[in-house]
Amino acid sequence: MSSTGPAISSVNSLLSEWDKGSKVVRARILADFVNRNQAKTGPELESEFAQAASLFLTRITAWLRLSYMVGTCLNLQLQALTIFLSASSGHKFLAEFLEVGGVLTLLEILGLKQAKEDDKAQALRVLMCIANSGRKYKELICESYGIRAIAECLARSRSEETQECARTALQTLAQGNPKFENQVYKGLIALLPASSPKAQQMAAQTLRIVQKIVGQANPSIVDPLVTLLKSYHLEVQFEVIELIKDLMEYDVQDQLLLSLVSALVPRKDELLKRPEILDDPSAPDLKRPLPVFIQQASAAKVIGILVKESRPIAEKLIQLRCVHNLMVCII
């Protein structure tokens, strides 16, 4: 009992300082908490706060909800939340955070134009802490339109760290979540035409994993995938080719082969269309080939790979007049 009294008094003093303090004071308290409590368990956090850790969590959550729109100490708040929500045997902290609409707040942060990239990355880490707590929590995030919010964050972000966090979050939501795995799958397909090459690469990379989880290939994957063969970025090309090879095991094989053969002979309207990148004043003055010719070469490369790996596929390609279209390429 002798040690309990001073501990309670210390916690009360800390909470009083928080309640009366400015944002500078609160930032100092949060920074101290983050530095001293990394990787602590739920019981250890309770011991740190004399069994009143929930009172501190409530204050962090309340301040977050009041200030996230302006970004006041947002990263520190999210780091502190990560400590609480990732703590083993700390289920009560997770329940308390969810009760006050914590998931919706995190998803709103992802959509804020004024939010910093590292704040969005930290919000995604908090979401992953929640998702890793079990299937029902993954479903809660998905029911809150989390797949769309995370996918849009991945598409719009210009930070590789944020994009990687978003990619990992989408993959996590697809695993062990049969109710929403198809929704994640379709969200990744929707990312293939994104303007960011990194987002395109990550979408194709993650689709290779999620495709195996879903089992059935969606025909809507074919057109955006073959269109990505126009990309100037080798890392995008690599992931697309690997995904096409994987999809040869699914029902979309015939549709994919037909699209690849068709890509060998560009349409007239594609030849006349000038790519936007050539009109970009900030781009170097290079004589780049038209994207359709990049696609043409890439399609020929993929066909070569597929023919070497499978005789039945080679026979199908011959029936689709692949040899004729390859001759057109040479001419």
N, C-alpha and C positions, 0 to 999 in steps of 0.2 A: 504493500500500500504506500510505503514511503516514497517509492520511485514513481508511482502513478500520479501523485499530486503535482509534482513539478512538470511532468510530461503534459498533463492536461492544461496546466497554466501556460506552458510554452505554446501549445497549439492554439489556445484561446488568444494569446498575444499575437500570434501570426495571423489568425483570421481577422482580428480587430485591425491590425495594420493593413491588411488587404482591403477591408471595407472602407477605411478612412483614406487609403492611399491614392495617389495620382497614378497615371499610367506608367510613369517612370518607376514608382515604387512597386507596382504590380509586375512590371517587366523584370525587375530585380528578383522578386520572390519566385517568379516562374523559372528564370534562368538558374537560380539556386536549386530549385526542385528538380529540374531536368538534369543538372549536373550530378546531383547526389543520389538519384533514384533509377538510374538505368538498369534494366533487366531485373527489377525487383518483383517478387511475387505479390499476390494480393494480400496475404497475411503480413508480409514485411511492410507493405505500404500502410496497412492498418496500424501496425506497431509504431511506425514513424509518426502517425498522427493520433496516437493514443485512442485507437478504435473510432476515430472520427474523420477518416479519409474522405468519406462521402461528402462531408461539409465543404471540403476544399474542392472536390470535383464539381460540386454544384455551383460554386462560385466561378470556376473556370468556364463551365458550360454557359452560365448566364451571361458572362462577359463576352464570350464568343458570339452568342446570338445577337447581342446588342451592337457589336462593333465589327463584325466580319465584312460588312459592306464597305467600310472605310479602311480596313486592313490594319487596325491598331494592334501591334504585337501578335499578329495572326499566326506567324510561324511558331512562336514560342507557345502559344495556346495549343496549337495542334501537336507540337512535340510532347507537351504535358499530357494531352489526351491519349497519345500513343502509348505512353508509359502506363496509364491506367488500363487501357483497353487491351494491351498485349500481356498484361500481368497474368501469369498462371494462377489458377484458383481465385480469379478476380471477376467471376461472373456477375456479381452484384453491381460492379462498376459499369459493365456493359449494359445491364438491364436499366440502370438509372439514366445512362446517356441516351438510350433508345426511347425511353419514356418521354423525354422532352423534345423529341423530334430531331435527334442528332444526325440521323442519316440524311434527312432533307437539307439540313444546314450544310453538310459536307458537299452534297451534290450541287447546291446553289453556288458554293465557292468555286467549283469547277467551271461554272458558266459565267463567272464575273469577268468582264473585259478588263477591269482595272486591277484584278488580282495578279500578284507576281507569280512567275512560273514556279519558283521554289515553294510558294505557299500551296499552289495546286498540287505539286508533287507530294507535299506533306499530307494534304487532305486525302489524296489517293492512298497513302500509306495507312492512314487511319481507317479508311474504308476496307482495306485489305485485312487489317486486324479484326474488323467485324466479320468479314466474309470467312476468314479462317476459323471462326468460332463454331461453324457448323452450317448444315444445309439450310435450316430455317432462317438463318441470318442472310445467307446468299439470296434466298427467295424474297426476303424483306427488301433488300437493296434493289432487286429486279422489279418488284412490285412498285417501288418508288421511282420508276423510270430511270434507274441507275445505268442500265446498259446504254441507253441513248446518250445520257450525260457524259459518261466515260468515253464513249466512242467519239463524240463531238469534241471532247477535250483532246483526244489523241489526234484528230484530224486538224485542229486549229493551232495546236501548240507548236512553238518554234524551239522548244527546249527538248533535247534528246532524253534528259533525265525524266522530265514530266511524261514524255511519250512512252518511255520504257515502263514507268509506273502504271500508266493507263493500259498498256498492252498486258502487263502482268495481271492487273485487276480483271480485265476481260477474260483472260485465260482461267483465272481462279474462279470466276463466276460460272464458267462452262463446266468445270470439273466437279463431279459429285452433286450436280444440280439438274436432274433430268427434266424438271418442269420448265426450265428456262434455257436449256442448252441450245435449242434450236433458235431462240431469239438472239443469243450471243452470236451464233453462227451467221445468221442473216445480217446482224450488225457489222460483223467483220467483212462480209461481202460488200456491204454498202460503203465500206472504207476504201475499197480497192481503187475507185476513181478519185480519191482525195487529191488535193493539189500538192500536198507535201510528199516528196519521194520517200522520206523516212516513214511516214504513216503508211504509205503503200507497201513498203518492205515489211513493216511490222505486221500489217494485216495479213499479207500472204504467208508470212512465217507462222503466225498464230493459227491461221486456217489449217495448216498442215497438222497441227495438234488437235484442234477442235473437230476437224473432219473425221478423225478416227473415233472421237467420242460420240458424235452424232450418228455416224454409220451411213446414212443415206445422203447422197450428194444432191444439192439443189441445182436444177438446170440454170438458174439465174447467175450462177458463178461463172459460166463459160464466157459470155461476151466481155465483161470487165477484165477477166483474166487474160484473154487473148489481146485485148486492147493495150494492156500493160506491157506487152512485148514491144511497144513503141518507145518505151522509156530509154532515155540516154544513160540512166544510172545502172551500173553493172550489178550493184547489190540488189536492186529491184528485179532485174532480169534473172538473177540466180534463184531468188525465192520463187518467182513465178514459174520458172522451168521445173524446179523441184516439186512444186505443187501440181503442175500438169502431169508429171510422172506419177505422182501419188494417185491422181484422179483417174488414171487408166484402169484402176481396179474397181471403178464404180460405174453406175448406169449412164453417166454422162460421157462415157468414152467415145461413142460414135459422134455425138454433137461436138465434142472437142476436136476430134480428128478432122471433121468437116470444116470447122472454123479455121484450123491451122492450114489446111489445104487452100481455103479461100484467101487467107492472108498472103499467100505467095503471089497473088495477082492483084495489086491495088486497084481500086476503082478510080475512074477518071476524076470524080469530085474530090477524092483524097489526094490525088496528085496536084490538083489546082489549089488546094487549101494551104495557105501559108501558116506555119506554126507560130503561135504567139511569141515564143521565146526569141524568134529572129527579129521581132519588132521591139524587144526590150532594150531601151537605151543603155541600161547598166550592164548588159551582157557583152562579152568580148566579141569583136568582129571576126567571127569564125565562119568558114564555109561548111556549115553542118549539113548532113544529109537530111532529107525530109523524114519525119517520124515514120511514115508508111514504109520507107525503105529499111529503116531500123527494124520495124516489125517483120518485114519480108525476110530479112536475114535471120532474125531470131526464130521465126517460124520454121525456116529451113534447118536451122541448128537443132531445134526441138525434134523435128521429124527425123533427123539423122540419129539422134539419141534413141528415140523410140524404136526405130527400125532395127538398130543393133541389139536392143534388149528383148524384142518380141517378134517372132516370125508371123503370128496371127495378125498383129497390128500392121506389119509390113504388107500383108496381103490385103487388108482393109484399105490401106492407103493407096494401093495400086488401083483398087476398084473405084476409089474416089477421084481418079485421074490426077493423082499426085505427081506422077512422072511428067505429064503434060504441063502442069503448072510450074514445075521445076525448070523445064525447058524454056518456058516463057521468061522466067527469072534470068536465065543466061542470056537470052536474046535482048 
